Amino acid sequence: MRTSAIAAAAGTLALALGLTACGADDRSDGALVVGATPTPAGEVLAYIQQNLAKKEGLDLRITEFTDYVTPNTALQEGSLDANLYQHAPYLEDFNQSKKTDLVPVTEVYLPPMGVYAKKTEDIAKLPTGATVGVPNDTTNEGRALQLLASKGLIGLKKGVGGTATPEDITSNPKKLTVKALEPAQLPRSLDDLDAAVINNNYALDAGLSPKKDAILLESSKGNPYNNVLAVKKGDKDDPRVRKLAKLLRSPEVKKFIEDTYKGSVLPVEAG
């Protein structure tokens, strides 16, 4: 999920335009109404709608949103049956802050965070004393540090997970300097840094290719930041939801994601 803030006006517009088409009448015939941001969630769902849903006896209807709050509030209020656009840590934080009761059903894909550099093409050759930029917001800073730790560039306290901060670094064999910057500023700062850990959306906006340009890229295998299909608690076993979850993890959807996004979005790996 993209973490950049979206103006409240966009949410109001989405609510006014998008939700008018997904009231109770839309589901009187058993349709499943799913909220999604346009890319990649909306495109993945549209592929299923056009190619796979009918064979499974699923009437799938998609409502697109341009903000990252309204899809959850609409789901909680019952205007949607499910949504696809966020990772589990965001969903958990939303539940806590908004007093909602939403749960993940299945992981689907990952817009991978990556390490980018102009001065080196190999993460193993990052020089001693290098300055590495990381996002300065809590969720993404911890995620960036975990990515660095996955290659042994730093060590972190046990159990810190996605809440890790530079203060949680327990070992630093290359004596890296970790510099926290605004996430959107990181691509523009590559000339002044030895490397930077950059969110997928900001990398793409800067013309970077995660597959070609990243010197270290997240894997979707066991990644807590995989985007999930979410529903209200109690709806996980709805037969329509189970059908969609099955299709989202199907070989056909995996191939669609690989062919369409070419490494910019990764299908979830088994295991």
Backbone as numpy.savetxt, mean C-alpha at the origin, in Angstrom:
# Nx Ny Nz CAx CAy CAz Cx Cy Cz
-0.52 1.35 -0.25 -1.35 2.55 -0.25 -0.49 3.79 -0.25
-0.90 4.79 -1.02 -0.15 6.02 -1.02 -0.47 6.79 0.24
0.55 7.37 0.81 0.38 7.99 2.11 0.31 9.50 2.06
0.39 10.09 0.88 0.34 11.54 0.81 -1.05 12.04 1.17
-1.10 13.22 1.80 -2.38 13.78 2.24 -3.17 14.26 1.04
-4.48 14.07 1.08 -5.38 14.53 0.03 -6.31 15.57 0.63
-6.56 16.63 -0.10 -7.40 17.71 0.42 -8.78 17.20 0.77
-9.35 17.80 1.82 -10.67 17.37 2.27 -11.71 17.55 1.18
-11.51 18.55 0.33 -12.47 18.78 -0.74 -12.58 17.59 -1.66
-11.49 16.88 -1.87 -11.53 15.70 -2.74 -12.40 14.63 -2.13
-12.31 14.48 -0.81 -13.14 13.51 -0.13 -14.60 13.87 -0.23
-14.90 15.17 -0.11 -16.29 15.61 -0.22 -16.82 15.33 -1.61
-15.99 15.59 -2.62 -16.40 15.33 -4.00 -16.64 13.85 -4.22
-15.75 13.02 -3.70 -15.92 11.57 -3.86 -17.20 11.11 -3.20
-17.47 11.67 -2.04 -18.67 11.29 -1.31 -19.91 11.70 -2.09
-19.86 12.92 -2.64 -21.03 13.43 -3.35 -21.28 12.70 -4.65
-20.19 12.40 -5.38 -20.34 11.80 -6.70 -20.32 10.29 -6.66
-19.39 9.73 -5.88 -19.20 8.29 -5.89 -20.29 7.53 -5.19
-20.73 8.02 -4.03 -21.64 7.24 -3.21 -23.07 7.30 -3.70
-23.38 8.23 -4.58 -24.75 8.30 -5.08 -25.11 7.05 -5.85
-24.10 6.34 -6.31 -24.36 5.15 -7.12 -24.26 3.86 -6.34
-24.07 3.93 -5.03 -23.85 2.68 -4.32 -24.69 2.59 -3.06
-25.94 2.91 -3.18 -26.84 2.78 -2.05 -27.37 1.38 -1.93
-28.35 1.20 -1.04 -28.89 -0.13 -0.78 -29.52 -0.74 -2.03
-30.09 0.11 -2.93 -30.75 -0.41 -4.12 -29.78 -1.17 -5.01
-28.49 -0.76 -5.01 -27.51 -1.42 -5.85 -27.28 -2.86 -5.41
-27.61 -3.17 -4.17 -27.32 -4.49 -3.65 -28.58 -5.33 -3.44
-29.71 -4.83 -3.91 -30.94 -5.59 -3.76 -30.90 -6.89 -4.54
-30.03 -6.96 -5.56 -29.92 -8.17 -6.36 -28.68 -8.98 -6.00
-28.07 -8.69 -4.87 -26.93 -9.46 -4.42 -25.59 -8.97 -4.91
-25.53 -7.79 -5.49 -24.25 -7.25 -5.97 -23.32 -6.95 -4.80
-22.03 -7.05 -5.05 -21.00 -6.69 -4.08 -20.42 -5.35 -4.49
-20.59 -4.33 -3.66 -20.11 -2.98 -3.97 -18.78 -2.76 -3.25
-17.74 -2.49 -4.02 -16.39 -2.37 -3.47 -15.82 -0.99 -3.78
-15.32 -0.30 -2.77 -14.68 0.99 -2.94 -13.20 0.83 -3.20
-12.65 1.71 -4.03 -11.23 1.60 -4.38 -10.71 2.94 -4.87
-9.41 3.16 -4.68 -8.74 4.26 -5.35 -8.46 3.82 -6.79
-8.31 4.76 -7.72 -8.26 4.39 -9.14 -7.14 3.43 -9.52
-5.91 3.70 -9.03 -4.76 2.89 -9.42 -3.95 2.49 -8.19
-3.59 1.23 -8.05 -3.93 0.11 -8.93 -5.24 -0.60 -8.57
-5.81 -0.28 -7.39 -6.95 -1.06 -6.90 -8.11 -1.07 -7.87
-8.50 0.11 -8.36 -9.63 0.18 -9.27 -9.39 -0.60 -10.55
-8.16 -0.56 -11.05 -7.83 -1.27 -12.28 -7.83 -2.78 -12.07
-7.34 -3.23 -10.93 -7.35 -4.66 -10.62 -8.79 -5.16 -10.51
-9.62 -4.40 -9.80 -11.03 -4.79 -9.66 -11.76 -4.76 -11.00
-11.45 -3.78 -11.84 -12.08 -3.71 -13.16 -11.70 -4.93 -14.01
-10.45 -5.37 -13.90 -10.03 -6.58 -14.62 -10.86 -7.78 -14.17
-11.05 -7.90 -12.86 -11.86 -9.00 -12.34 -13.30 -8.88 -12.82
-13.83 -7.68 -12.74 -15.22 -7.43 -13.15 -15.44 -7.83 -14.61
-14.49 -7.51 -15.47 -14.65 -7.72 -16.90 -14.28 -9.13 -17.36
-13.45 -9.84 -16.58 -12.91 -11.10 -17.07 -13.19 -12.33 -16.20
-13.42 -12.15 -14.92 -13.46 -13.29 -14.02 -14.73 -13.41 -13.19
-15.33 -12.29 -12.84 -16.43 -12.30 -11.86 -17.63 -13.12 -12.33
-18.01 -12.97 -13.57 -19.20 -13.65 -14.07 -19.08 -15.16 -13.94
-17.88 -15.70 -14.21 -17.66 -17.14 -14.12 -17.85 -17.64 -12.69
-17.59 -16.78 -11.71 -17.75 -17.15 -10.30 -19.14 -16.81 -9.77
-20.00 -16.29 -10.63 -21.34 -15.91 -10.18 -21.32 -14.70 -9.28
-20.35 -13.80 -9.50 -20.20 -12.61 -8.66 -20.57 -11.36 -9.44
-21.52 -10.61 -8.92 -21.89 -9.32 -9.50 -21.08 -8.25 -8.77
-19.98 -7.86 -9.36 -19.04 -6.92 -8.73 -19.28 -5.51 -9.25
-19.45 -4.57 -8.34 -19.62 -3.17 -8.71 -18.58 -2.33 -7.97
-17.99 -1.41 -8.68 -16.83 -0.67 -8.17 -17.18 0.80 -8.03
-16.85 1.37 -6.88 -16.98 2.81 -6.65 -15.59 3.37 -6.37
-15.14 4.32 -7.19 -13.79 4.87 -7.02 -13.81 6.13 -6.16
-12.74 6.29 -5.39 -12.56 7.44 -4.52 -11.18 8.05 -4.78
-11.07 9.35 -4.55 -9.79 10.03 -4.73 -9.15 10.42 -3.41
-9.74 10.02 -2.29 -9.13 10.29 -1.00 -8.97 8.98 -0.25
-8.37 9.05 0.94 -8.02 7.83 1.66 -8.73 7.71 3.00
-9.79 8.49 3.18 -10.61 8.42 4.39 -12.01 7.91 4.05
-12.62 8.50 3.03 -14.00 8.18 2.68 -14.24 6.70 2.41
-13.34 5.95 1.77 -13.62 4.53 1.55 -13.84 3.75 2.84
-13.15 4.14 3.91 -13.35 3.45 5.18 -14.62 3.92 5.90
-14.89 5.22 5.87 -16.11 5.69 6.52 -17.34 5.15 5.80
-17.29 5.09 4.47 -18.41 4.53 3.70 -18.60 3.05 4.00
-17.50 2.34 4.18 -17.58 0.92 4.52 -18.21 0.73 5.89
-17.77 1.51 6.86 -18.31 1.41 8.20 -19.81 1.76 8.22
-20.20 2.75 7.43 -21.59 3.21 7.43 -22.50 2.32 6.58
-21.92 1.39 5.81 -22.73 0.45 5.06 -22.97 0.79 3.61
-22.40 1.88 3.11 -22.56 2.23 1.70 -21.73 1.33 0.79
-20.71 0.71 1.36 -19.87 -0.25 0.65 -19.92 -1.59 1.36
-19.64 -2.66 0.61 -19.51 -3.99 1.20 -18.06 -4.31 1.52
-17.13 -3.67 0.82 -15.70 -3.93 1.00 -14.93 -2.77 0.38
-13.63 -2.70 0.68 -12.79 -1.75 -0.04 -11.40 -2.33 -0.24
-10.68 -1.75 -1.19 -9.31 -2.17 -1.51 -8.51 -0.92 -1.82
-7.53 -0.59 -0.94 -6.68 0.57 -1.21 -5.62 0.80 -0.15
-5.62 0.05 0.96 -4.81 0.39 2.13 -4.07 -0.84 2.66
-3.00 -0.58 3.42 -2.33 -1.69 4.10 -2.84 -1.81 5.52
-2.54 -2.95 6.15 -3.10 -3.26 7.47 -2.70 -2.25 8.54
-1.44 -1.76 8.59 -1.12 -0.76 9.62 -1.97 0.50 9.51
-2.25 0.95 8.29 -3.13 2.11 8.12 -4.54 1.78 8.60
-5.02 0.60 8.26 -6.36 0.17 8.68 -6.47 0.12 10.20
-5.45 -0.42 10.84 -5.46 -0.50 12.31 -5.47 0.89 12.93
-4.66 1.79 12.39 -4.61 3.16 12.90 -5.95 3.86 12.68
-6.57 3.61 11.53 -7.87 4.22 11.23 -8.92 3.72 12.22
-8.92 2.42 12.48 -9.88 1.87 13.45 -9.73 2.53 14.82
-8.49 2.72 15.24 -8.25 3.32 16.56 -8.67 4.78 16.61
-8.35 5.52 15.56 -8.61 6.96 15.59 -10.06 7.31 15.27
-10.72 6.49 14.46 -12.09 6.79 14.02 -13.13 5.91 14.70
-12.68 4.99 15.57 -13.60 4.09 16.29 -14.41 3.23 15.31
-13.78 2.80 14.24 -14.42 1.90 13.28 -14.07 0.46 13.62
-14.72 -0.47 12.93 -14.54 -1.89 13.22 -14.37 -2.65 11.91
-13.26 -2.36 11.23 -12.98 -2.93 9.92 -11.84 -3.93 10.02
-11.90 -4.98 9.20 -10.89 -6.04 9.29 -10.40 -6.42 7.89
-9.13 -6.86 7.79 -8.62 -7.33 6.51 -9.13 -8.74 6.21
-9.34 -9.02 4.92 -9.77 -10.34 4.48 -8.61 -11.10 3.85
-7.92 -10.45 2.92 -6.78 -11.07 2.26 -5.83 -9.99 1.77
-4.55 -10.30 1.71 -3.56 -9.40 1.12 -3.61 -9.56 -0.40
-3.34 -8.47 -1.12 -3.51 -8.51 -2.57 -2.24 -8.11 -3.32
-1.70 -6.94 -3.03 -0.53 -6.45 -3.78 0.25 -5.48 -2.90
1.46 -5.18 -3.36 2.34 -4.25 -2.65 2.89 -3.20 -3.60
2.65 -1.91 -3.34 3.43 -0.86 -4.00 4.74 -0.72 -3.21
5.84 -1.29 -3.71 7.02 -1.46 -2.86 7.79 -0.17 -2.58
8.22 -0.03 -1.35 9.17 1.01 -0.97 10.56 0.54 -1.42
11.40 1.48 -1.83 12.71 1.09 -2.30 13.80 2.06 -1.88
15.04 1.58 -1.96 16.21 2.43 -1.74 16.75 2.84 -3.11
16.93 4.14 -3.29 17.40 4.69 -4.56 18.68 5.49 -4.31
19.56 5.50 -5.30 20.82 6.24 -5.17 21.32 6.65 -6.55
21.99 7.79 -6.61 22.62 8.23 -7.85 24.11 7.91 -7.87
24.65 7.63 -6.68 26.10 7.48 -6.57 26.55 6.02 -6.49
25.61 5.10 -6.40 25.97 3.68 -6.35 24.86 2.86 -6.96
25.22 1.74 -7.59 24.23 0.86 -8.20 24.09 -0.44 -7.44
24.77 -0.56 -6.31 24.76 -1.80 -5.53 24.64 -1.45 -4.06
23.60 -1.92 -3.41 23.39 -1.61 -2.00 24.56 -2.08 -1.15
25.21 -3.17 -1.57 26.34 -3.70 -0.80 27.55 -2.78 -0.86
27.57 -1.88 -1.86 28.71 -0.97 -2.01 28.43 0.43 -1.47
27.34 0.55 -0.71 27.06 1.83 -0.07 28.23 2.16 0.85
28.84 3.32 0.72 30.09 3.58 1.44 29.90 3.76 2.94
30.94 3.46 3.68 30.94 3.73 5.11 30.75 5.23 5.34
29.88 5.57 6.29 29.61 6.96 6.58 28.59 7.61 5.67
27.92 6.80 4.85 26.93 7.33 3.90 25.76 7.97 4.63
25.18 8.98 4.00 23.97 9.62 4.52 22.78 9.07 3.74
21.82 8.51 4.48 20.66 7.87 3.88 19.40 8.60 4.33
18.64 9.09 3.37 17.38 9.77 3.69 16.26 8.78 3.91
15.40 9.08 4.87 14.21 8.27 5.14 13.01 9.20 5.32
11.79 8.72 5.11 10.61 9.57 5.34 10.51 9.96 6.81
9.98 11.15 7.07 9.94 11.63 8.46 8.59 11.41 9.14
7.62 10.77 8.43 6.37 10.45 9.11 6.50 9.10 9.80
5.79 8.92 10.90 6.02 7.79 11.79 5.93 6.44 11.09
4.85 6.20 10.35 4.64 4.90 9.72 5.74 4.58 8.72
6.05 5.53 7.85 7.00 5.25 6.79 8.45 5.29 7.25
8.75 6.04 8.31 10.10 6.02 8.85 10.43 4.63 9.37
9.51 4.05 10.13 9.74 2.70 10.64 9.85 1.68 9.53
9.02 1.82 8.53 9.07 0.91 7.38 10.41 1.01 6.66
10.91 2.24 6.49 12.20 2.45 5.82 13.35 1.84 6.62
13.31 2.01 7.92 14.37 1.45 8.76 14.34 -0.08 8.73
13.14 -0.65 8.68 13.05 -2.11 8.59 13.62 -2.61 7.27
13.44 -1.84 6.20 14.00 -2.23 4.91 15.52 -2.21 4.96
16.10 -1.19 5.57 17.56 -1.13 5.73 18.05 -2.28 6.60
17.29 -2.60 7.64 17.68 -3.69 8.54 17.62 -5.04 7.84
16.73 -5.18 6.86 16.59 -6.47 6.17 17.85 -6.85 5.41
18.69 -5.87 5.09 19.95 -6.14 4.40 21.15 -6.04 5.34
20.89 -5.92 6.63 21.97 -5.86 7.60 22.70 -4.54 7.64
22.14 -3.50 7.01 22.80 -2.19 7.02 22.73 -1.56 8.40
21.65 -1.86 9.13 21.51 -1.45 10.52 20.87 -2.60 11.29
20.97 -2.54 12.61 20.23 -3.46 13.46 19.23 -2.67 14.28
18.09 -3.28 14.59 17.04 -2.60 15.34 16.65 -3.40 16.58
16.15 -2.70 17.58 15.66 -3.37 18.77 14.59 -4.39 18.39
14.58 -5.51 19.09 13.58 -6.53 18.83 12.18 -6.00 19.16
11.24 -6.32 18.28 9.85 -6.01 18.57 9.39 -4.63 18.18
10.27 -3.77 17.66 9.83 -2.40 17.35 8.94 -2.35 16.10
9.13 -3.30 15.18 8.28 -3.36 14.00 8.26 -2.06 13.23
7.05 -1.69 12.77 6.91 -0.49 11.95 6.98 0.80 12.72
7.11 0.73 14.04 7.21 1.95 14.85 8.66 2.35 15.10
9.59 1.68 14.46 11.01 1.95 14.69 11.38 3.39 14.35
12.28 3.95 15.14 12.85 5.27 14.89 14.37 5.14 14.92
15.11 6.16 14.50 16.57 6.08 14.56 17.10 5.77 15.97
16.34 6.13 16.99 16.75 5.84 18.36 16.74 4.34 18.66
16.05 3.57 17.82 15.96 2.12 18.01 17.08 1.36 17.30
17.98 2.07 16.65 19.10 1.42 15.97 20.09 0.89 17.01
20.35 -0.41 16.95 21.26 -1.04 17.92 22.63 -1.34 17.34
22.72 -1.42 16.03 24.02 -1.62 15.39 24.02 -0.87 14.06
25.21 -0.39 13.69 25.33 0.44 12.49 26.72 0.23 11.92
26.95 -0.98 11.34 28.31 -1.35 10.92 28.93 -0.42 9.90
28.13 0.23 9.07 28.67 1.15 8.08 28.64 2.60 8.54
28.26 2.79 9.82 28.22 4.15 10.38 27.38 5.10 9.51
26.22 4.61 9.11 25.33 5.41 8.29 24.75 6.57 9.10
24.56 7.69 8.44 23.80 8.80 9.02 22.40 8.75 8.44
21.41 8.57 9.30 20.02 8.50 8.85 19.41 9.89 8.97
18.95 10.42 7.85 18.41 11.78 7.81 16.93 11.73 7.44
16.07 12.18 8.35 14.63 12.16 8.12 14.19 13.41 7.37
13.49 13.21 6.25 13.02 14.32 5.42 11.55 14.10 5.05
10.90 15.16 4.61 9.54 15.02 4.10 9.54 13.99 2.97
8.59 13.04 2.97 8.60 11.98 1.96 8.68 12.49 0.52
7.94 13.55 0.21 7.94 14.07 -1.16 9.26 14.72 -1.53
10.06 15.09 -0.53 11.33 15.78 -0.78 12.45 14.79 -1.10
12.28 13.54 -0.73 13.37 12.57 -0.86 13.87 12.40 -2.30
13.00 12.24 -3.30 13.53 12.10 -4.67 14.33 13.32 -5.11
13.90 14.50 -4.70 14.60 15.73 -5.09 15.93 15.89 -4.35
16.12 15.12 -3.29 17.32 15.24 -2.47 18.39 14.21 -2.82
18.15 13.40 -3.84 19.09 12.33 -4.16 20.48 12.86 -4.53
20.55 14.06 -5.10 21.86 14.63 -5.43 22.67 14.94 -4.18
22.00 15.18 -3.07 22.68 15.57 -1.83 22.82 14.42 -0.85
22.26 13.26 -1.18 22.31 12.09 -0.30 23.06 10.96 -1.00
23.59 10.05 -0.20 24.18 8.85 -0.79 23.10 7.87 -1.24
21.98 7.88 -0.54 20.84 7.03 -0.89 19.62 7.56 -0.15
18.45 7.13 -0.60 17.20 7.52 0.06 16.20 6.38 -0.04
15.45 6.20 1.02 14.37 5.21 1.03 13.08 5.96 0.67
12.48 5.59 -0.46 11.40 6.40 -1.04 10.14 5.56 -1.22
9.01 6.15 -0.82 7.72 5.51 -1.04 7.45 5.33 -2.53
6.69 4.31 -2.85 6.40 3.97 -4.24 5.81 5.13 -5.03
4.82 5.81 -4.46 4.15 6.87 -5.22 5.09 8.04 -5.52
5.94 8.40 -4.56 6.86 9.51 -4.78 7.96 9.12 -5.77
8.37 7.85 -5.75 9.35 7.39 -6.72 8.77 7.47 -8.14
7.55 6.99 -8.30 6.92 7.02 -9.63 6.70 8.45 -10.10
6.27 9.32 -9.19 6.05 10.72 -9.56 7.34 11.39 -10.03
8.48 10.92 -9.51 9.77 11.49 -9.87 10.38 10.83 -11.10
9.64 9.90 -11.72 10.13 9.24 -12.91 11.06 8.08 -12.63
11.08 7.59 -11.39 11.91 6.45 -11.03 11.14 5.16 -11.24
11.83 4.13 -11.68 11.23 2.81 -11.85 11.66 1.93 -10.69
10.73 1.48 -9.84 11.12 0.61 -8.73 11.92 -0.61 -9.20
11.48 -1.22 -10.28 12.15 -2.44 -10.73 13.54 -2.15 -11.29
13.69 -1.06 -12.04 14.96 -0.78 -12.72 15.91 0.07 -11.90
15.38 0.99 -11.11 16.23 1.99 -10.47 16.53 1.73 -9.00
15.68 0.99 -8.31 15.93 0.76 -6.89 17.12 -0.17 -6.69
17.98 0.16 -5.74 19.11 -0.72 -5.43 18.74 -1.70 -4.31
17.59 -1.48 -3.70 17.01 -2.42 -2.74 15.51 -2.19 -2.75
14.75 -3.26 -2.91 13.30 -3.14 -3.04 12.61 -4.13 -2.11
11.53 -3.67 -1.50 10.75 -4.56 -0.65 10.23 -5.76 -1.45
10.06 -6.88 -0.76 9.37 -8.04 -1.30 7.96 -8.06 -0.73
7.02 -8.62 -1.48 5.65 -8.73 -0.97 5.46 -9.95 -0.09
6.45 -10.82 -0.02 6.31 -12.04 0.78 6.34 -11.72 2.27
5.23 -11.95 2.94 5.15 -11.70 4.38 5.26 -10.24 4.75
5.00 -9.33 3.82 5.18 -7.91 4.09 3.93 -7.33 4.76
4.06 -6.71 5.94 2.88 -6.15 6.62 2.26 -4.98 5.88
2.96 -4.45 4.88 2.44 -3.30 4.14 1.75 -3.69 2.83
1.53 -4.97 2.62 0.71 -5.39 1.49 -0.68 -4.78 1.61
-1.22 -4.31 0.50 -2.57 -3.75 0.52 -3.60 -4.87 0.64
-4.68 -4.59 1.37 -5.63 -5.64 1.74 -7.05 -5.32 1.28
-7.81 -6.36 1.04 -9.26 -6.25 0.90 -9.82 -6.18 2.31
-10.63 -5.15 2.60 -11.16 -4.95 3.95 -12.69 -4.94 3.94
-13.25 -5.42 5.05 -14.71 -5.44 5.24 -15.02 -5.07 6.68
-16.30 -4.89 6.97 -16.72 -4.71 8.36 -16.58 -6.05 9.09
-16.23 -5.97 10.37 -16.12 -7.17 11.17 -17.44 -7.92 11.12
-17.38 -9.21 10.89 -18.58 -10.01 10.77 -18.94 -10.34 9.34
-18.30 -9.63 8.38 -18.61 -9.86 6.96 -17.55 -10.68 6.23
-16.53 -11.14 6.94 -15.45 -11.87 6.28 -15.93 -13.15 5.60
-16.96 -13.76 6.16 -17.44 -15.03 5.62 -18.61 -14.87 4.66
-18.95 -13.65 4.30 -19.96 -13.41 3.28 -19.50 -14.13 2.00
-20.34 -14.99 1.42 -19.92 -15.75 0.23 -19.41 -14.87 -0.90
-20.00 -13.68 -1.07 -19.55 -12.77 -2.13 -18.14 -12.27 -1.86
-17.86 -11.97 -0.59 -16.53 -11.52 -0.19 -15.51 -12.62 -0.40
-15.88 -13.86 -0.05 -14.95 -14.98 -0.22 -14.64 -15.20 -1.70
-15.65 -15.04 -2.56 -15.41 -15.19 -4.00 -14.43 -14.14 -4.50
-14.63 -12.89 -4.06 -13.72 -11.83 -4.51 -12.32 -12.06 -3.98
-12.21 -12.47 -2.72 -10.89 -12.74 -2.14 -10.16 -13.82 -2.93
-10.88 -14.85 -3.32 -10.29 -15.93 -4.11 -9.79 -15.41 -5.46
-10.60 -14.58 -6.10 -10.20 -14.03 -7.40 -9.01 -13.10 -7.28
-8.96 -12.31 -6.22 -7.84 -11.38 -6.03 -6.51 -12.10 -5.87
-6.55 -13.35 -5.41 -5.32 -14.13 -5.23 -5.15 -15.17 -6.34
-5.90 -15.04 -7.40 -5.86 -16.03 -8.48 -4.64 -15.83 -9.38
-4.21 -16.89 -10.10 -3.10 -16.75 -11.04 -3.37 -15.69 -12.11
-4.63 -15.55 -12.52 -4.97 -14.57 -13.55 -4.71 -13.14 -13.07
-5.08 -12.85 -11.83 -4.86 -11.51 -11.29 -3.37 -11.28 -11.04
-2.68 -12.29 -10.59 -1.23 -12.18 -10.40 -0.55 -11.79 -11.72
-0.93 -12.46 -12.80 -0.36 -12.16 -14.11 -0.74 -10.76 -14.57
-1.99 -10.36 -14.32 -2.43 -9.02 -14.70 -1.58 -7.96 -14.00
-1.34 -8.13 -12.72 -0.53 -7.17 -11.96 0.90 -7.13 -12.50
1.47 -8.30 -12.74 2.85 -8.35 -13.25 2.96 -7.72 -14.63
2.02 -8.02 -15.51 2.08 -7.52 -16.89 1.77 -6.03 -16.97
0.86 -5.56 -16.12 0.40 -4.18 -16.19 1.37 -3.22 -15.53
1.89 -3.59 -14.36 2.68 -2.64 -13.57 4.18 -2.88 -13.62
4.59 -4.02 -14.16 6.00 -4.29 -14.48 6.94 -3.95 -13.32
6.57 -4.41 -12.13 7.43 -4.24 -10.96 7.13 -3.02 -10.12
6.30 -2.10 -10.62 5.92 -0.94 -9.81 4.91 -1.32 -8.74
4.16 -2.38 -9.00 3.25 -2.98 -8.02 3.52 -4.47 -8.07
3.64 -5.11 -6.90 3.97 -6.52 -6.83 2.79 -7.32 -6.32
2.42 -8.42 -6.98 1.39 -9.29 -6.42 1.92 -9.95 -5.15
1.02 -10.26 -4.25 1.44 -10.89 -3.00 1.94 -12.30 -3.28
3.09 -12.62 -2.71 3.66 -13.95 -2.85 3.09 -14.87 -1.79
2.96 -16.14 -2.12 2.50 -17.12 -1.14 3.56 -17.31 -0.07
3.09 -17.70 1.13 4.04 -18.02 2.20 4.20 -16.92 3.18
